[in-house]
Amino acid sequence: MRALPHPHLPAFFSEGGALRAKALQDYLLSLREVYVRYAPLTYPERLLHRLREVLLPLGPPPGEIPAFLDLNLGHEYAHAVQVAWRLRTGARWLDEFVANYLFLLGLRRARPDLAEGLLAWSEHLARLAPEKRRLSDYERRRGGLEGALWFQARFTLMAQALWEKDGDGLLLALLEAAPLDRKRGHRLLVERYPELREWFRGFGLKAAPGGASSPRQAP
């Protein structure tokens, strides 16, 4: 047997069958190019089971859980962009908030259809009721999976509100202020969007008047 190597779909053929093997390989690869845009990654069943357990009280989700996990790979890419653009602050809650904004902005510009899917998931997950809802708990990675999902959903929905109000204005302001740290990033947010003061207080964050000093988190 002879081979037509390919990382995804190798073909093997006997003497005289090269043209037919190549034609069939091309045919199947053309189908793969369509399917791969929709095909979710394979995730450990244990992870999927944990997510199903957390989401069970909310009723039917707005989509398949593996597809939701695929979608959130873009969020991790947004973190890489943060590093490249010197927008990491060292505060987990603030970095996640900015990453959610960057992620949503990217989807809005490149894949509006996926942005709508992300918002549907965020509205769904924002209905969770984690016991720990303070940013200080989130910073210390307390609250488990339910809390993490709830915070990410709330951050994304606020990112959408800022996008509707200001488009990419926040991104331009962040880039101008880079490199960021906790104090500079928090001050920029509350000075540009004063309504965020009360929103952050809902998570137990006490902002100094005028946003002039580093935020203190409630114990």
Secondary structure, DSSP 8 states (H G I E B T S, - for coil): -EEE--SS--EEE-TT-HHHHHHHHHHHHHHHHHHTTT------HHHHHHHHHHHGGG-S-SS-HHHHHHHTHHHHHHHHHHHHTT---S-HHHHHHHHHHHHHHHHHHH-HHHHHHHHHHHHHHTT---S---HHHHHTT-SHHHHHHHHHHHHHHHHHHHHHHHTTHHHHHHHHH-S--HHHHHHHHHHH-THHHHHHHTTTEE--GGG-S--EE--
